[in-house]
Structure formats: C-alpha cells, structure tokens
C-alpha cells in the first residue's frame, strides 16, 4: 500500500530534482526570445500546416478501434431522443434549442408549458440552423435570441462562426419564422444588443475600430441605434475607459417598473452600475463594486464579496441582502439579511422572479435551495425539500419576462425550475413554487450502469494546513492497494465551484469500466464563498495548485491509487491548473489532459481577452506581479531532462477567449525537447472546443483514448 510515508519520500525526491513544491528555489528568468511565437498567429499557412501535422500524429497514436467505438457510444448518448429538453418561458410559450443526429447544428423551437408536460410534446420549429448554414455557406453556431416582451415577436438572433464568442446579430420575426428583410443587422463582434423598443436597440459591441473597444477586445461604448440608421452614426449613451474590461446597457421592460440601466466593468471583479433617470443623467447604484446584484421589480438584491458597512450596520462578505430599490435610491439603507454565511456554509448563486428570490447554498459543498418571499411586510425564507442530500441542485426562474404582463390565470406566476442530479444519478427537472412541494417534470434515463458505485467526501491537507475537500466517485468496494485508475479534476478560479454533476461519458467510458473519478474543491473556486476565491487569486493561484496536488497526494496516501495510475484533467483556468501539475508536480501523475488552457502567463495579457483577467492572475508587465506569476507560468517552466508524464493538449482555432497559441506553443516546445506530448486542434469549436454533438463526442473519446494509452490500458478490453 502506498501510504503517507511513501508520499513523503516521493515529494522529497521531487524537491531534490526541482526545488520545493512551494517554488522557493524555482528560478524562471523572463524570456526575451520565444522561438514558437509564430504559433500565436490565428490563421496562416504555416500554422495550419503545423496544426494538421500534429493532428495526424495524435490520431495515428490514439485513434484506434476502441476510440471509434467510444466515439459512437458517446455520440449515441448525446443524440438520444429521451434527453431532457431544457426550457425557458417567454410569453405563453416555452422555448428550447435542440441538437441530434438529424439536426447537427440544431433547431430553435417552442411549445406550450402544458404540452411540454406531456411525454411527447408537439414542438413548433422557429429556425432550422442546419438549413440556414447550408443555404448561406456559413458554419453557424447558435448563441441565443433576445426578444422584446411581452409579445416576443421581435427577436435578435445571435449566430457565431465556428463557436467563437464574437457573433452576428440579425432581426427575426417569430410569428413569420424568418429573418426580417431590411431589419436590424449587426456584424460579427463581441458584446451585446438589446431592445429599447420595437424600433430602437441599445448596442454594446466592439465595432468601429479601437476607439470603441477596450484593450481586452470588448465593447467600450453603449450606442442608441434606431431602425434604418447606420451604427457608426448612432449616438453614444454610455462608455468606459479603454483600460476597463467592458461597458454595457440593458432595458428592463417590466410593466410595473420599466427602467434603463448601464454598467462598466473596470476589471473581471469590479463594476460600476447606473440607473437612468428622467432628467439629470444616470445615477450610480451605491453598492460595493465587487458585489453581485439583481433588480427585480422594486427589489434590489445584493450578494456581497467583501464586508459592507451600510445604514450603521456591518454586513459580512457572502451575505445576501434585499431592499426596496426606490427607498435605496432615495438614501435609505434598510437592508434585510436573507442569508448569512458560516465557516463551511456559503451562498452560491441567486435569482428572482416577481416577488420571490431563490438562492442556492453550499453546506460543506452539498447543495440546498431556498425561496425567500414577503409575508405581511416581512421576508421569510423556506428550504425547498424533496431532494436527496447528495443531489447537486440548480435553480432558475422558468420565465424570462415579468408575470405581470399577463392576466390572472393566463400564466402561472412565481415558478422556478430546479435541476437535480449527481455523478451517479441522472438529471431530473422539477417546478417549484413558494409553499408547495416540487412538481416533477422531466427525468433523464440512466446512461450507464451505476450499480456498486458510491459518492464519498474526503479532505486533504494542503501545504499551509488548510483542509481541502474532494468528492470521490467509484466502486464502493474498490481496494485500497494503489491499484485503481483515477481521474482527478478541478478548476480553482473565478469563484466557480466544482460539483458532482452527472456526466454520461464519464460514467460510460470511465466509471462503468472500473475507473474512479475525483473532483477537488480547491481554493479559487466558490465552494466556501468569496474568501475561498480570493485565497486562490493572484499570488494565491499557486497555493490553489498546491491544494490540487495535496488531493493527489491524499489519494496516493489512502491507497486509492499510485502515480502511474493517476491522471488529471482540466480546461481553461483548469488547463493552467493541470499545466502546473505537469511542471511542478510531475512525479504525482501518470498522464495529464490539458484543454483550451492558459499556459504562457508572461504573454497571456497580449492574447485575445487575456488582459481582462488581470484581477484574477496579476499583470506580468508589473515586476511585483511577475514575481509570483512566473511561479505558475507552465510554458516558461518547461525544462529539458525532466521526468514529465505524457500530456494531451487540445484547443480550437476559433477560440477567441483563451488564445490557441497557449496550447500550440506548449506542444511545440515539449515535442522539440523530446517529451511525449499529443496535440489536437479542430478548425471550429470556440472555447468549448466543440460546436455540435459530433465534435463533442470526438473530443471526449480522444481524451479517454489518451487515458487508455497511458494509465488505464485494461479499459480497452472492457
């Protein structure tokens, strides 16, 4: 059995080879020359040739018969007709976007809620994206539609080329089911646009040159675009500085309290928000700049990230507060506390509809849902019961628009949708209201055999003594002899929690075949509130990575696995995480899968949206920040002569959020040094790495083929 003494010896050996894991002896001077800088070219003949050659090599190495069988199995699950069609209500219809074997790009469709409740709903197709893409010769990817309440006849459909964040916006008539000839058309750009009225848009798009863009490539202005007018002549209503992240505007069309609002995000965390008055210009909403907030009718709901002193009272970070917006704007600060955190119990998201506020609480990383509403002039909170303590729960309003648009009885009011699931229990969908038990609506069938599997929670101890929880999903009778194949994943950034959601592909290709899945709840995430996130930001990002390594060590010490049978996987910020496992903790892992990653932290602010993340990571052009950033810049940390595990790097040519150059350059450097590195980059996919079920099934099967070829060869025979 690989116990704690064995782990200690392992780390001691790593320290001898590369310095202490805390980086105290790591020296990484700032590089002046980068021989692979040319791979940052988004598209050129030499880049395409290099990518195509690497793709061929990877498919030759991993694309065997088992890969094809796995790809088909995953695709069949993704295309299954009995999946839950997730819905959003607008007006008197519920809407859904659906992809399957016959509709690879997808159908935008609708039905009534009453019909949706049936076993076989009758859907009305509004737009067939496959037919549109074929007719126009474009690789269109659905990005949603913004409609004008209460009729929802006018729509702005957003279409992305190849899955990029940037999108084209075109006016659509939902009654005639066609694009409006001569209607609003906004060229491809990042940003947003919404309806002020049927003939006027609030446009916040990075169009018009550098003057209208922030350094991150997001819109710097909000413009008023009238029907028939040119965008370049549209007056500017609101703006931010070029070194800010983004500016936006939106219209709340509620019949009781219509209002126009503007906002500027100064960085990824901090923002300034304004409400337009009849005269005198917008008035700033005087709340903490890092707070999350929502306005529903006359209710202002605020979730704090830092302590706030208001009205002679101090409210703690993590608290959820509610007050009358009109009273607040008049200077009153009579705030009601709907939720107050405790050491292991924190708020993780909230939403509102009408006079009801729903919020999700993580109690030691387990999910609970509450509804708050006013009774006799006072707020009351009730927990939504009827769900397992092991369920991962999410809640959102059923309707996008205000119920007060509709007469009594025309549409049910104050309805939320709860999705419940966990890693071994498929998703179910229920409707919930105040004072009533959940109404089961839809349930997904099982996609893999979960018999004998169990979900357990454990804790590792990080380098500074902090307890790091993690979920372990695998056979209940798994031996503690270090023999289990384990896939460890995590994220650790942007206050995003890693929770045990149901994954049919993980279940079918890993758990059902005897593998174990582990989900680490490291600092930087939202599992224990804003302070947990802040502890994993900037200089703390390295500590978050140490947390992840501590979980790996705990798995080895408990005898669940050994390094040769342990792999880790992460994407985006999680790609930076596992990239650091590759360079800082290589002896802990037998394989690493790194998707759409950040890896070059010296140049990340120069690439696509990178400069918008400085608040999360730090600024490499600031010497004080580079002092800690260089300790997590995996690309610069790669050295010759090390015992690195095999790595699979994947990205997308159409990823305009995290630049594909990160993964390309890392692969090129590793291959030049003679390491076992695989690389794959499709020409489309965006930051998700896939735009339809075919591409997603390919991507998933490729990852599991890599695991079979490295840490789990026995799974090929199952």
QUISULWO-V791218 format. One record per residue. RES is the residue in one small letter. PHI is phi in whole degrees, 0 to 359 (none if undefined). Layout:
RES;PHI  RES;PHI
//
This chain:
x;none  x;273  x;266  x;292  x;295  x;295  x;297  x;300  x;294  x;298  x;294  x;298  x;294  x;299  x;296  x;294  x;282  x;228  x;90  x;297  x;301  x;280  x;84  x;294  x;245  x;279  x;243  x;229  x;296  x;296  x;284  x;267  x;249  x;235  x;294  x;250  x;300  x;297  x;284  x;278  x;296  x;299  x;210  x;205  x;299  x;288  x;293  x;299  x;296  x;295  x;298  x;298  x;294  x;294  x;300  x;297  x;299  x;293  x;293  x;296  x;278  x;247  x;275  x;269  x;297  x;294  x;302  x;296  x;295  x;294  x;301  x;293  x;297  x;294  x;299  x;299  x;291  x;295  x;269  x;306  x;291  x;264  x;294  x;285  x;275  x;291  x;232  x;219  x;271  x;226  x;62  x;256  x;239  x;251  x;245  x;211  x;250  x;230  x;236  x;205  x;297  x;271  x;226  x;298  x;276  x;117  x;243  x;264  x;215  x;209  x;204  x;270  x;297  x;299  x;289  x;298  x;294  x;286  x;289  x;225  x;299  x;265  x;267  x;256  x;280  x;264  x;210  x;261  x;290  x;297  x;295  x;296  x;298  x;293  x;295  x;261  x;64  x;238  x;273  x;288  x;234  x;293  x;232  x;106  x;218  x;261  x;247  x;260  x;283  x;269  x;285  x;58  x;269  x;276  x;223  x;250  x;275  x;256  x;235  x;255  x;272  x;70  x;91  x;293  x;293  x;295  x;217  x;268  x;239  x;225  x;287  x;229  x;262  x;288  x;283  x;272  x;60  x;205  x;289  x;278  x;295  x;75  x;280  x;300  x;219  x;239  x;298  x;300  x;190  x;281  x;133  x;208  x;208  x;217  x;278  x;273  x;205  x;297  x;239  x;217  x;242  x;264  x;246  x;233  x;229  x;277  x;239  x;108  x;98  x;300  x;300  x;254  x;236  x;276  x;297  x;276  x;89  x;260  x;294  x;256  x;228  x;245  x;242  x;261  x;251  x;266  x;304  x;89  x;271  x;275  x;300  x;294  x;260  x;292  x;294  x;274  x;262  x;199  x;203  x;232  x;282  x;296  x;276  x;283  x;273  x;194  x;236  x;209  x;217  x;206  x;242  x;269  x;265  x;306  x;293  x;276  x;224  x;292  x;201  x;251  x;230  x;229  x;208  x;229  x;261  x;284  x;207  x;294  x;256  x;260  x;210  x;233  x;232  x;226  x;244  x;286  x;256  x;298  x;214  x;93  x;84  x;294  x;251  x;284  x;280  x;274  x;236  x;304  x;291  x;253  x;280  x;274  x;211  x;213  x;239  x;230  x;55  x;260  x;264  x;257  x;243  x;231  x;248  x;277  x;257  x;228  x;300  x;225  x;261  x;213  x;60  x;78  x;230  x;255  x;255  x;283  x;303  x;96  x;286  x;247  x;237  x;220  x;201  x;288  x;295  x;300  x;294  x;296  x;292  x;276  x;112  x;285  x;226  x;270  x;257  x;263  x;274  x;270  x;207  x;230  x;287  x;233  x;307  x;237  x;227  x;221  x;282  x;225  x;100  x;208  x;205  x;218  x;214  x;61  x;252  x;237  x;246  x;254  x;214  x;251  x;243  x;258  x;250  x;52  x;69  x;252  x;268  x;218  x;244  x;230  x;241  x;245  x;209  x;266  x;232  x;59  x;83  x;234  x;285  x;232  x;243  x;225  x;280  x;280  x;262  x;100  x;238  x;295  x;297  x;270  x;286  x;270  x;248  x;223  x;223  x;207  x;296  x;293  x;262  x;277  x;249  x;281  x;299  x;288  x;294  x;246  x;293  x;305  x;90  x;285  x;207  x;293  x;255  x;64  x;255  x;241  x;249  x;248  x;257  x;237  x;190  x;206  x;294  x;240  x;239  x;294  x;295  x;231  x;234  x;225  x;264  x;231  x;223  x;297  x;75  x;227  x;292  x;301  x;258  x;302  x;240  x;219  x;218  x;277  x;288  x;293  x;254  x;208  x;279  x;264  x;299  x;83  x;268  x;221  x;251  x;232  x;246  x;221  x;222  x;255  x;248  x;281  x;296  x;258  x;91  x;288  x;280  x;245  x;285  x;207  x;264  x;238  x;238  x;178  x;297  x;296  x;258  x;299  x;290  x;259  x;242  x;80  x;265  x;281  x;282  x;234  x;247  x;254  x;224  x;186  x;222  x;71  x;196  x;58  x;58  x;260  x;271  x;258  x;235  x;279  x;281  x;283  x;231  x;299  x;290  x;300  x;293  x;287  x;264  x;230  x;295  x;296  x;266  x;104  x;282  x;243  x;250  x;232  x;243  x;266  x;257  x;277  x;297  x;102  x;273  x;249  x;299  x;233  x;86  x;298  x;292  x;295  x;294  x;300  x;294  x;249  x;261  x;48  x;297  x;283  x;297  x;296  x;293  x;299  x;293  x;298  x;303  x;297  x;297  x;296  x;295  x;301  x;296  x;293  x;297  x;290  x;296  x;282  x;80  x;289  x;205  x;220  x;307  x;293  x;246  x;244  x;238  x;228  x;221  x;199  x;228  x;64  x;301  x;292  x;291  x;298  x;303  x;286  x;298  x;284  x;295  x;297  x;269  x;263  x;230  x;296  x;286  x;275  x;233  x;263  x;193  x;221  x;249  x;233  x;248  x;31  x;268  x;271  x;220  x;265  x;278  x;279  x;244  x;300  x;288  x;268  x;245  x;42  x;273  x;305  x;294  x;286  x;256  x;301  x;296  x;277  x;249  x;114  x;252  x;295  x;278  x;265  x;305  x;294  x;287  x;297  x;301  x;260  x;294  x;296  x;286  x;238  x;276  x;299  x;298  x;290  x;281  x;299  x;229  x;285  x;77  x;261  x;262  x;280  x;284  x;301  x;222  x;248  x;250  x;231  x;205  x;216  x;296  x;258  x;278  x;259  x;254  x;254  x;302  x;297  x;300  x;303  x;290  x;300  x;295  x;298  x;297  x;299  x;295  x;295  x;295  x;296  x;272  x;88  x;276  x;277  x;229  x;245  x;220  x;215  x;219  x;283  x;285  x;225  x;130  x;61  x;288  x;285  x;80  x;198  x;246  x;214  x;294  x;297  x;293  x;294  x;298  x;300  x;299  x;295  x;297  x;297  x;298  x;286  x;297  x;299  x;295  x;296  x;281  x;240  x;257  x;223  x;297  x;292  x;287  x;292  x;268  x;275
//
